[in-house]
Amino acid sequence: MDGRVKPGHDEEKNLPGKEKMKLTFSPASPFARKVRIAAIELGLIDRIEFVPTTVVPGQPNDEYSNLYPLKKLPALILDNGDVIVDSYVIVEYLDELAGGGKLIPASGPTRWRVKSDHSLLQGMLDSMLLCRYEKMVRPQGLQWQAWSDDHWNRAWKGMAHFEKQADMLSRPFDIAQIGLTCVLGYADFRFADCGWRKAYPKLDAFHEKMLARPSVKISLPPPA
């Protein structure tokens, strides 16, 4: 023993950097999945309480809207009541909490390449979600097929872009690779017959490699 008094459980919880957090999520949300994967990889998952939250277009959720007016998932609620929103910003916060530079490069050209890659992937997920809503949520007879096709084409061409990015598929694990994993997982989950594996064999090989990571495997969405 070193003679120092060890803090009790409650004291330890209140030490700087030891705060508990709450994350609003749905197992089906690729954006919440991104944060879950990051939290596991950063060793912070045990400090996060998951709060199941339902957000559906056209269905009010006033309690959640009061917390996050955009009514999107996820949101990270800190011990002091502060709310951090947007999956990338939440991962950035967690990365800094874990020491920084782990999933998001701290500086230099790689930082901007990773951030740019992630922004493209975030947009692809947005478009895929809009396609899902157009087909499943909008009333029959009101769907706009050309609009849906345009958004799907954005996601599909994004996959074609990353199929050609050898560095993206092989560099050390980062937030953009997490984002790509969530894009491909969401394609499997909501667009199982889209044929992305046949069209993009390098992405298929990348996804299989990612599935070997416990953080990716444990966060798979439930069967559709």
C-alpha positions in Angstrom: 0.0 0.0 0.0 1.2 3.5 -0.8 -0.3 5.1 2.3 -2.7 7.4 0.4 -6.4 7.4 1.3 -8.4 5.8 -1.5 -11.7 7.6 -2.3 -14.9 5.9 -1.6 -17.3 4.9 -4.4 -19.3 8.1 -4.2 -16.2 10.2 -4.0 -14.6 8.5 -6.9 -17.7 9.0 -9.0 -17.4 12.8 -8.5 -13.7 13.0 -9.3 -12.9 15.2 -12.4 -13.3 13.1 -15.6 -15.3 10.4 -13.8 -18.8 11.8 -14.4 -21.6 9.6 -15.6 -23.4 10.4 -18.8 -26.7 9.5 -20.4 -27.2 8.8 -24.1 -30.5 8.9 -25.8 -30.6 6.1 -28.3 -32.5 3.5 -30.3 -30.9 0.1 -31.3 -32.0 0.9 -34.9 -30.3 4.3 -35.1 -27.0 4.2 -37.1 -26.1 7.6 -35.5 -26.5 6.2 -32.0 -24.6 3.1 -33.0 -21.6 5.3 -34.1 -21.4 6.7 -30.5 -21.8 3.3 -29.0 -18.9 1.9 -31.0 -16.7 4.9 -30.2 -17.5 4.7 -26.5 -16.5 1.0 -26.4 -13.3 1.7 -28.3 -12.4 4.6 -26.0 -13.1 2.6 -22.8 -15.9 4.9 -21.7 -18.9 2.6 -22.3 -19.3 1.8 -18.6 -19.8 5.5 -17.8 -22.8 5.9 -20.1 -26.4 5.1 -19.2 -28.5 4.3 -22.3 -31.9 5.9 -22.4 -34.2 4.3 -25.0 -35.9 7.1 -27.0 -38.5 7.0 -29.8 -38.4 9.6 -32.5 -40.8 9.1 -35.5 -41.7 11.7 -38.1 -45.2 13.0 -37.6 -45.4 11.7 -34.0 -44.8 14.3 -31.2 -42.3 13.6 -28.4 -42.6 16.9 -26.4 -40.4 15.7 -23.6 -37.5 14.9 -25.9 -38.1 18.0 -28.0 -37.7 20.1 -24.9 -34.3 18.5 -24.5 -33.3 18.6 -28.1 -35.5 20.7 -30.4 -34.4 18.9 -33.6 -35.7 15.6 -32.1 -32.8 13.6 -33.4 -30.8 10.8 -32.0 -28.5 10.7 -30.1 -28.0 13.3 -27.5 -25.4 13.0 -24.6 -26.5 14.4 -21.3 -23.7 15.3 -18.9 -23.8 15.1 -15.1 -24.1 18.9 -14.9 -27.1 18.9 -17.2 -25.3 20.1 -20.3 -26.5 18.4 -23.5 -24.2 17.6 -26.4 -25.9 16.9 -29.7 -24.8 15.5 -33.1 -23.2 12.1 -33.2 -19.9 13.4 -34.5 -19.7 16.1 -31.8 -20.5 13.5 -29.1 -17.7 11.3 -30.4 -15.4 14.3 -30.4 -16.3 15.0 -26.8 -15.7 11.4 -25.8 -12.4 11.3 -27.7 -11.2 14.4 -25.8 -12.4 12.8 -22.5 -10.3 9.8 -23.3 -7.1 11.9 -23.9 -7.6 13.1 -27.4 -6.4 12.1 -30.8 -7.6 8.5 -30.6 -10.5 8.4 -33.1 -10.1 11.9 -34.5 -6.6 13.0 -35.4 -5.5 16.0 -33.4 -4.0 18.0 -36.2 -2.5 18.0 -39.6 -3.7 16.9 -43.1 -5.0 13.6 -41.7 -7.4 15.4 -39.3 -9.1 17.2 -42.2 -9.2 14.1 -44.4 -10.9 12.1 -41.6 -13.3 14.9 -40.8 -14.2 15.4 -44.5 -14.7 11.6 -45.0 -17.0 11.6 -42.0 -19.0 14.5 -43.2 -19.7 12.6 -46.5 -20.7 9.5 -44.6 -23.0 11.5 -42.3 -24.7 12.9 -45.4 -25.0 9.4 -46.8 -26.8 8.2 -43.7 -29.1 11.2 -43.7 -30.1 10.4 -47.3 -30.6 6.7 -46.5 -32.8 7.6 -43.5 -34.9 10.0 -45.7 -35.4 7.1 -48.2 -36.6 4.9 -45.3 -39.1 7.6 -44.2 -40.3 8.2 -47.7 -41.1 4.6 -48.2 -42.3 3.5 -44.7 -43.7 6.7 -43.1 -45.2 8.9 -45.8 -48.8 8.0 -46.5 -49.5 5.9 -49.6 -50.1 7.9 -52.7 -48.0 10.8 -51.5 -44.5 9.3 -52.0 -42.2 11.2 -54.3 -40.2 8.5 -56.1 -37.8 10.8 -57.9 -36.9 12.5 -54.6 -36.3 9.1 -53.0 -34.3 7.9 -56.0 -32.1 11.0 -55.8 -31.3 10.5 -52.1 -30.6 6.8 -52.6 -28.3 7.7 -55.5 -26.3 10.0 -53.2 -25.7 7.1 -50.8 -24.9 4.7 -53.6 -22.4 7.0 -55.2 -20.9 7.6 -51.8 -20.3 3.9 -51.5 -18.7 4.0 -55.0 -16.4 6.8 -53.8 -15.2 4.9 -50.7 -14.8 1.7 -52.8 -11.9 3.5 -54.5 -10.3 4.9 -51.3 -7.6 2.3 -50.4 -6.2 4.5 -47.6 -9.7 4.9 -46.0 -10.2 1.1 -45.9 -6.8 0.3 -44.4 -5.6 3.1 -42.2 -5.7 2.9 -38.4 -9.3 2.8 -36.9 -10.9 6.2 -36.8 -14.3 8.0 -36.7 -14.6 7.9 -40.5 -14.2 4.1 -40.5 -16.8 3.9 -37.7 -19.1 6.0 -39.9 -18.6 3.8 -42.9 -19.2 0.7 -40.8 -22.5 2.2 -39.7 -23.5 3.1 -43.3 -22.9 -0.5 -44.5 -24.7 -1.9 -41.4 -27.7 0.4 -42.0 -27.8 -0.7 -45.7 -28.0 -4.4 -44.4 -30.6 -3.4 -41.9 -33.0 -1.3 -43.9 -32.1 -2.1 -47.5 -31.1 -5.7 -47.4 -31.7 -6.3 -51.2 -29.8 -3.3 -52.4 -26.8 -5.4 -53.5 -24.0 -3.3 -52.1 -21.7 -6.3 -51.4 -21.8 -7.4 -55.0 -21.4 -3.9 -56.3 -18.6 -3.0 -53.9 -16.4 -6.0 -53.0 -13.7 -3.9 -51.3 -16.4 -2.4 -49.0 -17.6 -5.9 -48.3 -14.1 -7.1 -47.3 -13.8 -3.9 -45.1 -17.1 -4.6 -43.4 -16.2 -8.2 -42.6 -12.9 -7.0 -41.1 -14.8 -4.5 -39.0 -17.2 -7.2 -37.7 -14.2 -8.8 -36.0 -14.1 -5.9 -33.6 -16.3 -6.6 -30.5 -17.5 -2.9 -30.5 -18.9 -3.4 -34.1 -20.4 -6.8 -33.5 -22.1 -6.1 -30.2 -23.8 -2.9 -31.6 -25.4 -4.5 -34.7 -29.0 -3.4 -35.1 -31.7 -6.0 -34.3 -33.1 -8.1 -37.0 -35.4 -6.0 -39.3 
